[in-house]
Amino acid sequence: MAIVYLGIGSNIGNKEHNCEEAIKRLKNNSIKIAERSSLYETKPVGGPPQENYLNGVVKIETELSPEHLMGSLKEIEKYMGRVSSERNHPRVIDLDILFYDDLVVSEENLVIPHPGMQDRCFVLRGLAEIAPEVAHPVLGKTVRELYETVIATNTTNAKNAMNAMKSRGQSPRSLRSLGTVPSRNKHI
């Protein structure tokens, strides 16, 4: 079974319900939920003026290929009412493959690891919560290292992230104390 990390987000309607519903629907698609981060509110990046997002990360186990998994995610998004829109526009639900084992995929409709994730605090925050030791198969840095870099360069996100960790009873130093796990690159 493949270990996959999915980003999840919503900024239309009942955001928490939308995220929970998407997670429930994942279970009905040959997917086992192994772990999940907390859900946390983030400001939208780019696009028109819009509501804040509720984001999180889910670790799954699946026998679906990357292409079939992406197809399942798109079906869930469509079922839940997501319509095609321009980049960075509001969404009922957004499901993205962040990592699929340590595969590197670059196709027209599928790129893994998710492009730009290393610069997005809203993605790295949930990943750092549940998978700080996982290494980015292209960059060779752990999620913890990527997250620390992003929060160090963005004071606003750093303050929000540290406050969120404190509210969960975690020490901000806990991310720094974790070790690294080397990655084996596999290309398909």
C-alpha positions in Angstrom: 0.0 0.0 0.0 1.1 3.5 -0.8 1.4 6.2 1.9 0.0 9.4 0.6 -0.4 12.8 2.2 -3.4 14.9 1.0 -4.0 18.6 1.5 -7.6 19.5 2.3 -9.3 22.9 2.4 -12.6 24.7 2.2 -13.7 28.4 2.3 -17.3 28.2 1.2 -20.2 27.3 3.4 -19.8 25.2 6.5 -16.0 24.7 6.1 -15.6 22.2 8.9 -18.5 20.1 7.7 -17.1 20.2 4.1 -13.7 19.0 5.3 -15.2 16.3 7.4 -17.5 15.2 4.6 -14.5 15.0 2.2 -12.6 12.8 4.7 -15.6 10.6 5.1 -15.9 10.2 1.3 -12.2 9.3 1.1 -12.9 6.2 3.2 -15.5 5.0 0.7 -12.9 5.1 -2.2 -10.4 2.2 -1.4 -8.6 4.5 1.0 -7.7 4.0 4.6 -7.3 7.1 6.8 -4.1 6.6 8.8 -3.8 9.9 10.5 -4.9 13.5 10.2 -3.8 16.9 11.3 -6.0 19.4 13.1 -8.1 21.7 11.0 -6.9 25.3 11.1 -8.0 28.6 9.7 -5.7 30.3 7.1 -5.9 33.4 5.0 -6.4 32.8 1.2 -3.3 33.2 -1.0 -4.0 35.2 -4.1 -7.2 35.3 -6.0 -10.1 37.7 -5.4 -11.3 38.9 -1.9 -12.7 35.8 -0.2 -13.4 34.1 3.1 -10.5 32.5 5.1 -9.9 28.8 4.5 -10.1 25.9 6.9 -7.1 23.6 6.0 -5.7 20.3 7.1 -3.6 17.4 6.0 -4.7 13.7 5.9 -2.3 10.7 5.7 -3.9 7.8 3.8 -3.0 4.3 2.7 -4.2 3.2 -0.7 -3.6 0.7 -3.5 -4.9 3.3 -6.0 -2.3 4.5 -8.5 -1.6 8.2 -8.4 -3.7 8.8 -11.5 -6.7 6.8 -10.1 -6.3 8.5 -6.7 -6.4 12.0 -8.4 -9.5 10.8 -10.3 -11.2 9.8 -7.0 -10.3 13.2 -5.4 -11.8 15.1 -8.4 -15.0 13.0 -8.1 -15.3 13.8 -4.5 -14.8 17.5 -5.2 -17.4 17.4 -8.0 -19.9 15.5 -5.8 -19.5 18.1 -3.1 -20.2 21.0 -5.5 -16.9 22.2 -6.6 -17.0 23.9 -9.9 -14.1 24.6 -12.2 -12.9 28.1 -11.5 -9.8 30.2 -12.0 -6.7 29.5 -9.8 -7.0 30.7 -6.2 -10.7 31.3 -6.3 -13.1 30.2 -3.4 -13.8 26.5 -3.1 -16.4 24.3 -1.4 -13.6 21.7 -1.1 -10.1 21.4 -2.4 -8.2 18.0 -2.3 -4.6 17.8 -3.4 -2.0 15.1 -3.4 1.0 16.5 -1.6 3.2 13.4 -1.4 2.6 9.9 -2.8 5.2 7.7 -1.2 8.4 9.2 -2.5 7.3 9.3 -6.1 8.1 12.2 -8.4 5.5 12.6 -11.1 5.4 15.3 -13.8 2.5 14.9 -16.2 0.1 17.4 -17.8 -2.7 16.8 -15.2 -0.7 15.5 -12.3 2.4 16.8 -10.5 3.7 15.1 -7.4 5.0 16.4 -5.0 2.5 19.2 -5.1 4.2 22.2 -6.8 4.9 25.2 -4.6 4.1 23.3 -1.3 7.5 24.2 0.1 6.5 27.9 0.1 3.0 27.5 1.6 2.7 27.7 5.3 -0.9 26.5 5.1 0.2 23.2 3.6 3.4 22.7 5.7 1.6 23.5 9.0 -0.6 20.4 8.8 2.2 18.2 7.4 4.6 19.3 10.1 1.9 18.3 12.7 1.6 14.7 11.4 4.8 14.0 9.3 7.6 16.3 10.3 10.3 13.7 9.4 9.0 13.0 5.8 11.5 14.2 3.3 10.5 16.1 0.1 11.7 13.7 -2.7 13.0 16.5 -4.9 14.3 19.1 -2.4 15.7 16.5 0.0 14.6 18.5 3.0 12.2 17.3 5.7 8.8 18.8 6.2 10.1 20.2 9.5 13.0 21.9 7.7 10.7 23.3 5.0 8.2 24.5 7.6 10.8 26.2 9.8 12.1 28.0 6.7 8.7 29.3 5.7 7.7 30.4 9.2 11.1 32.1 9.7 10.6 34.2 6.5 7.0 35.0 7.2 6.5 36.7 10.6 2.7 36.7 10.4 2.4 33.0 9.7 5.0 32.3 12.2 3.1 34.0 15.0 -0.1 32.2 14.0 1.6 28.8 13.7 3.3 29.1 17.1 0.1 30.3 18.8 -1.7 27.3 17.3 0.9 24.9 18.5 0.8 26.4 22.0 -3.0 26.1 22.0 -2.6 22.4 21.3 -0.1 22.1 24.1 2.8 21.6 21.8 6.2 23.4 22.2 7.3 25.3 19.2 10.7 23.7 19.8 9.2 20.2 19.3 9.6 20.6 15.5 13.3 21.4 15.8 14.0 18.3 18.0 12.8 15.7 15.5 15.2 13.8 13.4 15.2 13.3 9.7 14.5 10.2 7.6 16.3 10.0 4.2 14.2 9.6 1.1 14.5 7.1 -1.7 13.6 8.8 -5.0 11.4 6.8 -7.4 10.3 8.4 -10.6 7.4 7.3 -12.7 
